[in-house]
Amino acid sequence: MRIEKIQNRLQFLHLCLHFSSQKQEKLTILDRMLINQERGQLLKEIDYPKTEPRPVPETVEIKLKEIQLLIDKYDWKPLNINQLNGGY
C-alpha cells in the first residue's frame, strides 16, 4: 500500500474513533480494539512494506462508513483536531 494511502486510512480511523468518543458512540470496545489493530499494522507497514495487512472485519467497516456519513452530515470536527494533522 502506498504511504499516502496508509496515511489517509490512519487519519480516517483516528477521526472515526474521535467521533465515536466525542459526538455519538457508535463503536464497541471490540470494534475499537480491531480498529487499533489495523492502525498498528498500518504503522508497521510504513517501515516494512511487506507486512501483511490486517483490515477490520466488514461489520466494523460498515460502522466506519456510517460514521463517515455522520461526520459529513454534521460537518463535525474533533475537539483536538491538531492531533489528526500530525504524526502520520
Secondary structure, 3 states (H helix, E strand, C coil): CCHHHHHHHHHHHHHHHHHHHHCCCCCCHHHHHHHHHHHHHHHHHHHCCCCCCCCCCHHHHHHHHHHHHHHHHHCCCCCCCHHHHCCC
